[in-house]
């Protein structure tokens, strides 16, 4: 089952509100009181399964790597690497080549 899009109360009425979710806090708010035919409110029941929680959409565990030694420690079956933003071009190219040899997926 897919999660509904949680949008701010009366987002369609006023352009300045935007669509981003904000909790309804009004005293007589129908959405806050879970009245029928009102948009869905984020609750704990919509959480994702524990098996997939924290995983990248590709299904791999996302691991930040900054050098070749960290890259070699990854498990290609369950983990994928994300090269740090401070890594330079020369080292990045070497890491990409090494990842290809080891069969490790790089996410960026």
C-alpha angles and dihedrals in degrees: 000000000000125000116248119241105264108216133176118269110270092003089147093056102055123036093203092064096065126202099274114119119260123173114254107242104170118127093232097027111148092205092052090051091051092239117181120269093023125122119276119268122215110258136164091264091072095062120126122253116278091238092062099033113125095008125129113253087254088065096249128117108252112234125181113225128187104174143023095262092058090047092055091054093062122107107230093206097060109010135065126192130236113197113227119250093237093060113109127232097257094052091041092057090049091049093050091051092048091047090053091052092049093044094241120152116232115207100200 
